[in-house]
Amino acid sequence: MGLQIAFVIGLAAIHLYAGKLQRLNALPRSAWLSFAGGVSVGYVFIHIFPALSDAHQTIEEHGPLVYLEHNAYIAALLGLGVFYGLEQVAKQHTRRDRPQTVASPQRLKGVFWIHIASFSLYNALIGYLLVYRDNQLPEVAFFFLAMGFHFLVNDHGLAQHHRHSYLAQGRWVLAAAVVIGWLVGNTFEVTEAVIGLLYAFVAGGLVLNVLKEELPEDRHSRFWPFAAGAATCAALLSFS
């Protein structure tokens, strides 16, 4: 329990302070951000994807979607689709304004809260699932580091899009979402099959958010720090 509390506080603290790290705003993209993105991608391929197989087996054995052949993978696809859909809704709010005009404050505020709502759900689920992870070292430490780097990249993207609103309100909401998700996880216990479905759903969102922040050309990502982060994460997970 003590380790969980420390990691939950640590993940919340990343949201509170990451947006203030001015060195991360440099173009081309900060090497640290590309390294963090590489760690997140490495965690997805070396840990998340294999874990989906375990989640699939758990769901098959305990329900509730035993009649679906690829239940965990469908849940992961659903997670990716939900968070992609929310991202597109936010972008549509911006596109409705003509390029020649400045988007209205009300519309920008709407985009901001769509982003914050989607990431709050995402963070709450991560906090919730922390309760049900194997809390033995080094497994839980890898989870904390991977999610911490992932939060750092997400924070940078949100701070770039919504600088003042994010620093004034958004970071506090996202930090609170992690803690609330963890508290709910300690209060309400669910079956292993439901945990498997939630894990798969979050995995889909994680894949989307990692690639969304690293692959677009306008992110000015750096390949070698990205590759170093992915290789470091893969090596640690493979030989632990």
C-alpha positions as a Markdown table, in Angstrom:
| # | Residue | x | y | z |
|---|---|---|---|---|
| 1 | Met | 0.0 | 0.0 | 0.0 |
| 2 | Gly | 2.8 | 2.4 | 0.9 |
| 3 | Leu | 4.4 | 1.8 | -2.5 |
| 4 | Gln | 1.1 | 2.5 | -4.3 |
| 5 | Ile | 0.6 | 5.7 | -2.4 |
| 6 | Ala | 4.1 | 6.9 | -3.4 |
| 7 | Phe | 3.6 | 6.1 | -7.0 |
| 8 | Val | 0.1 | 7.7 | -7.2 |
| 9 | Ile | 1.5 | 10.9 | -5.6 |
| 10 | Gly | 4.4 | 10.7 | -8.1 |
| 11 | Leu | 2.1 | 10.4 | -11.1 |
| 12 | Ala | 0.0 | 13.3 | -9.9 |
| 13 | Ala | 3.1 | 15.4 | -9.3 |
| 14 | Ile | 4.2 | 14.9 | -12.9 |
| 15 | His | 1.0 | 16.7 | -14.0 |
| 16 | Leu | 1.5 | 19.5 | -11.6 |
| 17 | Tyr | 5.1 | 20.3 | -12.6 |
| 18 | Ala | 5.7 | 19.0 | -16.1 |
| 19 | Gly | 3.9 | 21.9 | -17.8 |
| 20 | Lys | 6.3 | 24.3 | -16.2 |
| 21 | Leu | 9.5 | 22.7 | -17.6 |
| 22 | Gln | 10.4 | 25.3 | -20.1 |
| 23 | Arg | 13.3 | 23.3 | -21.6 |
| 24 | Leu | 10.8 | 20.8 | -23.0 |
| 25 | Asn | 9.3 | 23.5 | -25.3 |
| 26 | Ala | 12.4 | 23.8 | -27.5 |
| 27 | Leu | 12.2 | 23.1 | -31.3 |
| 28 | Pro | 13.4 | 20.8 | -32.6 |
| 29 | Arg | 11.6 | 18.7 | -30.0 |
| 30 | Ser | 13.4 | 18.2 | -26.7 |
| 31 | Ala | 15.6 | 15.1 | -26.7 |
| 32 | Trp | 14.0 | 14.3 | -23.3 |
| 33 | Leu | 10.5 | 14.3 | -24.7 |
| 34 | Ser | 11.6 | 12.0 | -27.6 |
| 35 | Phe | 13.3 | 9.7 | -25.1 |
| 36 | Ala | 10.2 | 9.6 | -23.0 |
| 37 | Gly | 8.1 | 8.8 | -26.0 |
| 38 | Gly | 10.5 | 6.0 | -26.9 |
| 39 | Val | 10.2 | 4.5 | -23.4 |
| 40 | Ser | 6.4 | 4.6 | -23.7 |
| 41 | Val | 6.5 | 2.9 | -27.1 |
| 42 | Gly | 8.9 | 0.3 | -25.8 |
| 43 | Tyr | 6.6 | -0.4 | -22.9 |
| 44 | Val | 3.6 | -0.8 | -25.3 |
| 45 | Phe | 5.4 | -3.4 | -27.5 |
| 46 | Ile | 7.3 | -5.3 | -24.8 |
| 47 | His | 4.8 | -5.3 | -22.0 |
| 48 | Ile | 1.3 | -4.1 | -23.0 |
| 49 | Phe | 0.9 | -6.2 | -26.1 |
| 50 | Pro | 1.9 | -9.5 | -24.4 |
| 51 | Ala | -0.2 | -8.6 | -21.4 |
| 52 | Leu | -3.3 | -8.4 | -23.7 |
| 53 | Ser | -2.9 | -12.1 | -24.3 |
| 54 | Asp | -3.1 | -12.7 | -20.5 |
| 55 | Ala | -6.1 | -10.4 | -20.3 |
| 56 | His | -7.7 | -12.3 | -23.1 |
| 57 | Gln | -7.2 | -15.6 | -21.3 |
| 58 | Thr | -8.6 | -14.2 | -18.0 |
| 59 | Ile | -11.7 | -12.9 | -19.7 |
| 60 | Glu | -12.3 | -16.2 | -21.5 |
| 61 | Glu | -12.1 | -18.1 | -18.2 |
| 62 | His | -14.2 | -15.7 | -16.1 |
| 63 | Gly | -16.5 | -13.9 | -18.5 |
| 64 | Pro | -18.4 | -11.7 | -19.1 |
| 65 | Leu | -17.7 | -11.7 | -22.8 |
| 66 | Val | -16.7 | -15.4 | -23.2 |
| 67 | Tyr | -18.7 | -15.6 | -26.5 |
| 68 | Leu | -16.3 | -13.1 | -28.2 |
| 69 | Glu | -13.3 | -14.8 | -29.7 |
| 70 | His | -11.0 | -11.8 | -29.4 |
| 71 | Asn | -12.5 | -10.0 | -26.4 |
| 72 | Ala | -9.4 | -8.3 | -25.0 |
| 73 | Tyr | -8.3 | -7.1 | -28.4 |
| 74 | Ile | -11.7 | -5.8 | -29.2 |
| 75 | Ala | -11.6 | -3.9 | -25.9 |
| 76 | Ala | -8.2 | -2.5 | -26.8 |
| 77 | Leu | -9.5 | -1.4 | -30.2 |
| 78 | Leu | -12.5 | 0.2 | -28.5 |
| 79 | Gly | -10.2 | 2.1 | -26.3 |
| 80 | Leu | -8.2 | 3.4 | -29.2 |
| 81 | Gly | -11.4 | 4.3 | -31.1 |
| 82 | Val | -12.9 | 6.1 | -28.1 |
| 83 | Phe | -9.9 | 8.3 | -27.5 |
| 84 | Tyr | -9.3 | 8.9 | -31.2 |
| 85 | Gly | -13.0 | 9.9 | -31.5 |
| 86 | Leu | -12.6 | 12.4 | -28.6 |
| 87 | Glu | -9.5 | 13.8 | -30.2 |
| 88 | Gln | -11.3 | 14.3 | -33.5 |
| 89 | Val | -14.2 | 16.0 | -31.8 |
| 90 | Ala | -11.8 | 18.5 | -30.3 |
| 91 | Lys | -10.2 | 19.1 | -33.7 |
| 92 | Gln | -13.6 | 19.6 | -35.3 |
| 93 | His | -14.4 | 22.3 | -32.9 |
| 94 | Thr | -11.3 | 24.1 | -34.1 |
| 95 | Arg | -11.8 | 23.4 | -37.8 |
| 96 | Arg | -15.2 | 25.0 | -37.8 |
| 97 | Asp | -13.6 | 28.4 | -37.5 |
| 98 | Arg | -12.3 | 29.8 | -40.8 |
| 99 | Pro | -8.5 | 29.9 | -41.0 |
| 100 | Gln | -8.6 | 33.7 | -41.5 |
| 101 | Thr | -10.3 | 34.2 | -38.2 |
| 102 | Val | -9.2 | 33.6 | -34.6 |
| 103 | Ala | -11.2 | 30.9 | -32.9 |
| 104 | Ser | -13.7 | 32.3 | -30.4 |
| 105 | Pro | -12.8 | 32.0 | -26.7 |
| 106 | Gln | -15.9 | 29.9 | -26.1 |
| 107 | Arg | -14.8 | 27.4 | -28.8 |
| 108 | Leu | -11.3 | 27.2 | -27.5 |
| 109 | Lys | -12.6 | 26.6 | -24.0 |
| 110 | Gly | -14.8 | 23.8 | -25.4 |
| 111 | Val | -11.8 | 22.1 | -27.0 |
| 112 | Phe | -9.8 | 22.5 | -23.8 |
| 113 | Trp | -12.5 | 20.7 | -21.7 |
| 114 | Ile | -12.9 | 17.9 | -24.2 |
| 115 | His | -9.2 | 17.2 | -24.0 |
| 116 | Ile | -9.3 | 17.4 | -20.2 |
| 117 | Ala | -12.4 | 15.2 | -19.9 |
| 118 | Ser | -10.8 | 12.5 | -22.1 |
| 119 | Phe | -7.5 | 12.5 | -20.3 |
| 120 | Ser | -9.2 | 12.6 | -16.9 |
| 121 | Leu | -11.0 | 9.3 | -17.8 |
| 122 | Tyr | -7.7 | 7.9 | -19.1 |
| 123 | Asn | -5.8 | 8.9 | -15.9 |
| 124 | Ala | -8.6 | 7.7 | -13.6 |
| 125 | Leu | -8.4 | 4.3 | -15.2 |
| 126 | Ile | -4.7 | 4.1 | -14.9 |
| 127 | Gly | -5.0 | 5.1 | -11.2 |
| 128 | Tyr | -7.7 | 2.4 | -10.8 |
| 129 | Leu | -5.6 | -0.3 | -12.4 |
| 130 | Leu | -2.6 | 0.5 | -10.3 |
| 131 | Val | -4.5 | -1.1 | -7.4 |
| 132 | Tyr | -4.8 | -4.4 | -9.2 |
| 133 | Arg | -1.2 | -4.6 | -10.5 |
| 134 | Asp | 1.5 | -6.9 | -9.1 |
| 135 | Asn | 2.9 | -4.5 | -6.6 |
| 136 | Gln | 6.2 | -6.3 | -6.4 |
| 137 | Leu | 9.5 | -4.7 | -7.5 |
| 138 | Pro | 10.6 | -4.3 | -10.3 |
| 139 | Glu | 7.2 | -4.8 | -12.0 |
| 140 | Val | 5.4 | -1.9 | -10.4 |
| 141 | Ala | 8.4 | 0.4 | -10.7 |
| 142 | Phe | 8.5 | -0.2 | -14.5 |
| 143 | Phe | 4.8 | 0.6 | -14.7 |
| 144 | Phe | 5.4 | 3.8 | -12.7 |
| 145 | Leu | 8.3 | 4.9 | -14.9 |
| 146 | Ala | 6.5 | 4.1 | -18.2 |
| 147 | Met | 3.4 | 5.9 | -17.1 |
| 148 | Gly | 5.4 | 8.8 | -15.7 |
| 149 | Phe | 7.2 | 9.3 | -19.0 |
| 150 | His | 4.0 | 8.9 | -20.9 |
| 151 | Phe | 2.3 | 11.6 | -18.7 |
| 152 | Leu | 5.3 | 13.9 | -19.3 |
| 153 | Val | 4.7 | 13.6 | -23.1 |
| 154 | Asn | 0.9 | 14.1 | -22.7 |
| 155 | Asp | 1.5 | 17.1 | -20.5 |
| 156 | His | 3.7 | 18.8 | -22.9 |
| 157 | Gly | 1.2 | 18.4 | -25.7 |
| 158 | Leu | -1.7 | 19.8 | -23.6 |
| 159 | Ala | 0.5 | 22.7 | -22.4 |
| 160 | Gln | 1.4 | 23.5 | -26.0 |
| 161 | His | -2.3 | 23.5 | -27.0 |
| 162 | His | -3.8 | 25.2 | -24.0 |
| 163 | Arg | -1.0 | 26.9 | -22.2 |
| 164 | His | -2.8 | 29.2 | -19.7 |
| 165 | Ser | -5.9 | 27.1 | -19.2 |
| 166 | Tyr | -3.9 | 24.0 | -18.7 |
| 167 | Leu | -1.5 | 25.6 | -16.1 |
| 168 | Ala | -4.4 | 27.3 | -14.3 |
| 169 | Gln | -6.9 | 24.4 | -14.3 |
| 170 | Gly | -6.1 | 21.4 | -16.5 |
| 171 | Arg | -3.1 | 20.0 | -14.7 |
| 172 | Trp | -4.9 | 20.1 | -11.3 |
| 173 | Val | -7.9 | 18.1 | -12.8 |
| 174 | Leu | -5.6 | 15.5 | -14.4 |
| 175 | Ala | -3.6 | 15.1 | -11.2 |
| 176 | Ala | -6.8 | 14.7 | -9.2 |
| 177 | Ala | -8.1 | 12.1 | -11.7 |
| 178 | Val | -5.2 | 9.8 | -11.0 |
| 179 | Val | -5.8 | 10.0 | -7.2 |
| 180 | Ile | -9.5 | 9.6 | -7.5 |
| 181 | Gly | -9.1 | 6.5 | -9.8 |
| 182 | Trp | -6.8 | 4.9 | -7.2 |
| 183 | Leu | -9.2 | 5.7 | -4.4 |
| 184 | Val | -12.1 | 4.2 | -6.3 |
| 185 | Gly | -10.0 | 1.1 | -7.0 |
| 186 | Asn | -9.4 | 0.7 | -3.3 |
| 187 | Thr | -13.1 | 1.2 | -2.5 |
| 188 | Phe | -14.8 | -1.0 | -5.2 |
| 189 | Glu | -13.5 | -4.4 | -6.1 |
| 190 | Val | -14.4 | -6.0 | -9.4 |
| 191 | Thr | -13.7 | -9.3 | -11.0 |
| 192 | Glu | -10.6 | -10.3 | -12.8 |
| 193 | Ala | -12.4 | -10.4 | -16.1 |
| 194 | Val | -13.5 | -6.7 | -15.7 |
| 195 | Ile | -10.0 | -5.8 | -14.8 |
| 196 | Gly | -8.8 | -7.5 | -17.9 |
| 197 | Leu | -11.3 | -5.5 | -20.0 |
| 198 | Leu | -10.3 | -2.2 | -18.4 |
| 199 | Tyr | -6.7 | -3.0 | -18.9 |
| 200 | Ala | -7.2 | -3.7 | -22.6 |
| 201 | Phe | -9.3 | -0.6 | -23.0 |
| 202 | Val | -6.5 | 1.6 | -21.5 |
| 203 | Ala | -3.9 | -0.2 | -23.6 |
| 204 | Gly | -5.7 | 0.9 | -26.7 |
| 205 | Gly | -5.8 | 4.5 | -25.5 |
| 206 | Leu | -2.1 | 4.2 | -24.5 |
| 207 | Val | -1.2 | 3.1 | -28.1 |
| 208 | Leu | -3.1 | 6.0 | -29.6 |
| 209 | Asn | -1.7 | 8.7 | -27.3 |
| 210 | Val | 1.9 | 7.5 | -27.6 |
| 211 | Leu | 1.9 | 7.4 | -31.4 |
| 212 | Lys | -0.2 | 10.6 | -31.7 |
| 213 | Glu | 2.5 | 12.6 | -29.8 |
| 214 | Glu | 5.5 | 11.0 | -31.5 |
| 215 | Leu | 4.7 | 10.3 | -35.1 |
| 216 | Pro | 3.2 | 13.6 | -36.6 |
| 217 | Glu | 5.8 | 15.6 | -38.5 |
| 218 | Asp | 4.9 | 18.9 | -36.7 |
| 219 | Arg | 6.1 | 17.3 | -33.4 |
| 220 | His | 9.7 | 17.7 | -34.6 |
| 221 | Ser | 10.6 | 14.4 | -32.8 |
| 222 | Arg | 14.2 | 13.3 | -32.6 |
| 223 | Phe | 14.9 | 9.8 | -33.8 |
| 224 | Trp | 18.0 | 8.8 | -31.8 |
| 225 | Pro | 16.7 | 9.8 | -28.4 |
| 226 | Phe | 13.4 | 8.1 | -29.3 |
| 227 | Ala | 15.2 | 4.9 | -30.3 |
| 228 | Ala | 17.4 | 5.1 | -27.2 |
| 229 | Gly | 14.3 | 5.3 | -25.0 |
| 230 | Ala | 12.6 | 2.4 | -26.7 |
| 231 | Ala | 15.8 | 0.3 | -26.6 |
| 232 | Thr | 16.4 | 1.1 | -22.9 |
| 233 | Cys | 12.8 | 0.1 | -21.9 |
| 234 | Ala | 13.0 | -3.1 | -24.0 |
| 235 | Ala | 16.3 | -4.1 | -22.4 |
| 236 | Leu | 15.0 | -3.5 | -18.9 |
| 237 | Leu | 11.8 | -5.3 | -19.4 |
| 238 | Ser | 13.4 | -8.2 | -21.3 |
| 239 | Phe | 16.1 | -8.9 | -18.7 |
| 240 | Ser | 14.2 | -8.1 | -15.5 |
